[in-house]
Amino acid sequence: MTALAFELRLILRSRLLAAALLLLLLLSSLAVWSGLHEVARQRQTIERLGPLNEQDVASVARRYPVSPDGGQPAYYTFYATWDPPGDAAFMAIGLRDVAPHVLRVRALGLQAQLYEGETFNPELALAGRFDFAFVLIYLAPLFVIALLHDLVSGERQSGRLRMLLAMPGGGRLWRRRVGLRYALVFASLALPLIAGALAAGLAASSLSIALVVTLAYLAFWCGLSLLVGTRGWRSVANATALMGTWAVLTLVLPALANVALTRALPVH
Amino acid sequence: MSIFTRIAREEWRSLLRDRAAVFGLLLLTVLTLLAALNAHEYQRNADAERALYQARANHEFHAQPDRHPHRVVHFGHFLFRPLNPLAAFDGGIDGYTGHTLFLEGHRQNSANFGDVRQNSLLLRFGQMSPAFVLQVLAPLLLVFFGHAGVARERESGTLRILLAQGVPGRQLVLGKLLALGSFAGIALLPALLALAWLAATGKAPWPLALLLATGYGVWLLLWALIVVLVSTLAPRGRDALLALLAVWALVVILLPRWVPDMASTAVALSTRYEDGIHVHRDYLALGDPHDPKDPAFAAFRAGLLRQYGVTRIEDLPVNYKGLVGMEGERLSTELFNSYAAAAFDRQQRQNAIVDRFGWLSPTLALRRLSMAASGTDLATYQDFLDQGERYRYDLVQGLNRIQSEALQFADDTNPNKENRVSRSHWEAFPEFRYRPAALAVIIDRAAPAGLMLLAWLAALAVLAWRVAGRLGRTVR
């Protein structure tokens, strides 16, 4: 325990590492807040439109007071449909910003209404939303890389590596160092997420799935960082290799996959 | 050979010796070419398809039989948004906007069938285009292989020797910049070739291709400056790399996402749902143009009777039903346009907020310049919608005019008469031709962003100049 506390003190004393963890905590809090805000906005919109639609239905009924078979009101009345955001929607807004979440449909000209869209600003949608999924997928690996890329090489470059390797129970030391960094990154992501889940009234099962996904994704990046870090390269080479992998996995491959997908299944 | 070219040559030699740098450059080149070819093919196919459907829609409209003009108003027409050839360079918002517009009387429809609704979620991860490669990946390449430039000399102690031997700090930094700048130039080359090809084959105007080339040239030069500057300031190469990666993540990845999110919170858009209800309520208040006795048009009727000096609408030399249809269409179009203008205005206010952040993240400025020049920004899309709306208005009013001139009021109000007019009338309607914005307008749209990039460049150049000048004093 004291060794762990000592390691923690080492991390917190390095201004770079402490600042990085604080920044990640801030970013993920901001993302969770932003997601909650967006979900609340969509709920408010759905609520606000309810009475408006009732007025509209009443005005159609007034317009056709005598319709012996009820045909005209049935034809011209718009019916409200809505798709309320789920409790977990705040984590990943996904397509909810470009697909309509409120839609009026009526019996007249039904076919064309299938393709109705929602008003959204395409230039704002272009970059994607700033939500927890974005922080996890794109930003969290950067922090893992920053924390772990020089774990081994940093010790070598400062001349301590041989001494550390010569110490008994060396495996425990590295496990402790990596485990603590992994746990700190996870905590910076998970704490805001748990707070957001409490605020949103999210079921414990959904939250635990999200936490397990977060753990697994971080484990992948920690593992990769260790894999590269133990190759014995210099810190700079480690960082370059890891960032290159990150760019390929998060930026290049999804874009190439989209190209392949649209070529394989073109939409006419 | 002057000192700085010699330093640049040495830096180049070290870059070429680094197999990763050569491989990275090669990968970027292949990626750019692949992206350009794929985007061009997509653009060509989409354009051909849309032209085909446009021709079919034109044919169906013209091939209508003899019928009552107002039935033609309700038959409607389809317009397809043509794709700018430069969309092969920067797809911009094309995947997010509809490309099919249905035109009919008494209504303004939205353009439907955007890719974002009919593709997989992968679209949201970014689209592969030369613009994406240059905006996002090329700066990363410069960071990877340029961060060590000055820092390496400092770490190995050669910086002190160089300065002691009388190499001016500015010459040293200029040499490193020259090397990294030419490295960036090679990364830019495939994109330049693609642009030159688009311009040379007459698909895109030369000034726009040049504007794009200059914009991206300035962008990469900007990054070369940032990299060399940080490399000069940082005590160790490792610190330079970490600082540069942080700057890159902030400027290229984080801000372009976070700023639009903020803009959409700052200016809320109204939903089509409520706009639909409000528009329809106001529309009904205008009166029913199908009903010649509607009291809402009493003033219009009185004015018309006074103008022709008659007392009854039956005595008018023209068909009153067509005229009241024209008046109704004029009023309803005014109404629709006011709602559409308000919606567009809100979106423009959002975009203006994002544009202002170009002072903080040059990525946003570059994106604005790139999309404006490629004709894939919101303004160009709005151009299409405006032209489509004008075409719709002229079409409907032309048909109303035919109704008022070719049909008699007595016949038109007789439910037992068919009142068909010859199909030659619709055959005479001109086809829709989308006119791209004038060059001056496009350059006007891109100019503020271009100025922002130049201001960034100037500020960084001044900073680098001062830092380099102090290099001799700071190294002990």
Interface residues (C-beta under 8 A of the other chain):
Chain A: L16 L27 L30 S34 H37 R41 T45 R48 L49 L52 N53 Q55 D56 S59 R63 F78 A80 G94 L95 V98 A99 P100 V102 L103 R104 A112 Y115 E116 G117 E118 T119 F120 N121 P122 E123 L124 A125 L126 A127 G128 R129 F130 F134 Y138 L139 L142 A146 D150 S235 V236 A239 T240 M243 G244 A247 T250 L251 V252 P254 A255 L256 A257 N258 V259 L261 T262 R263 P266 V267 H268
Chain B: A20 G24 L31 N38 Y42 N45 E49 G92 I93 Y96 T97 G98 F102 N109 S110 N112 F113 G114 D115 V116 R117 Q118 N119 S120 L121 L122 L123 R124 F125 G126 Q127 M128 F132 V136 L137 L140 F144 H147 A148 G237 R238 L241 L242 L245 A249 I253 L254 P256 R257 W258 P260 D261 A263 S264 T265 A268 L269 S270 T271 R272 Y273 E274 D275 G276 I277 H280 R281 L284 A343 Q347 Q350 N351 V354 M371 D377 L378 Y381
